[in-house]
Amino acid sequence: MVLNESDPSEKVRKTRQFVAAWQAGKFTKIGTAQPPSRPKQPTKPDLISPKDMPRRRPTGRIGRFAFVHAIAHIEFNAIDLAWDIIARFTGETLPREFYDDWSQVALDEAEHFDLLVGRMADFEGAYGDLPAHDGLWDAAITTGDDLLARLAIVPMILEARGLDTTPAAVTRLRQAGDIETAKILERIAAEEIPHVSAGVRWFEYLCHQRDIDPVTTFHHLVETRFGGTPKPPFNQDARTQAGMASEYYRRYQHT
């Protein structure tokens, strides 16, 4: 199981292997493996509290490496989050398309991580050279009991946040002359739109199954599971491409 693999390069390799096997129809059963409460982690990076993390700006060689390292850590955790959503919520009756979507998300996140590892090597550094925080997996723990909550908090808030913040980061990188990193971020941003779209699609699917209003339910889950509110500014164009109606986030526009 990918969730029990601590070595980053092996996690990427196994993700590619398992997704290829799923797409080839070699897996026919879902839910035969119990996911761990927390995926195995590499010995590095050291994990510290989010409040203790230094601010990262993509300026200067050291600053750009730190920025790429931070994004790589997000993508590394996103691999595990995608596999966890497949393995954990087996009590739901879900069509094959659900697993098609999230296995593709896992593969995309693995490819993103691999791209960023390569870019860190260009800076003569590696994943684990700097500390990182564990906030993403905290969200997984908070939503481990309910697929609807997981979809609301992870793809519809946390991943959607990446759609909002990436354009400004790309601009700063280009202004600094780091065209290569900017291109990687542009690719990641484009491929994250379908991830958010999958979150919205399956969130609304479950709301329909449970006969509840999606927007009202989303706002309730923000209040009870997120521990904050989505932060503006919102990239409305990217969110619209992902199928996220403005009613989900419009009330947070001035928070």
Buried (B, 14 or more C-beta within 10 A) or exposed (E): BBBEBEEBEEBBBBBBEBBEEBEEEEEEEBEEEEBBEEBBBBEBBEEEEEEEBEEBEBBEEEBBBBBBBBBBBBBBBBBBBBBBBBBBBBEBEBEEEBBBBBBBBBBBBBBBBBBBBEBBEEBEBBBBBBBBBBBBBEBBEBBBEBBBBBBBBBBBBBBBBBBBBBBEBBEBBBEBEBEEBBBBBBBBBEBBBBBBBBBBBBBBBBBEEEEEEBBEBBBBBBEEBBEEBBEEEBBBEBBEBBBBBEEBBEBBEEE
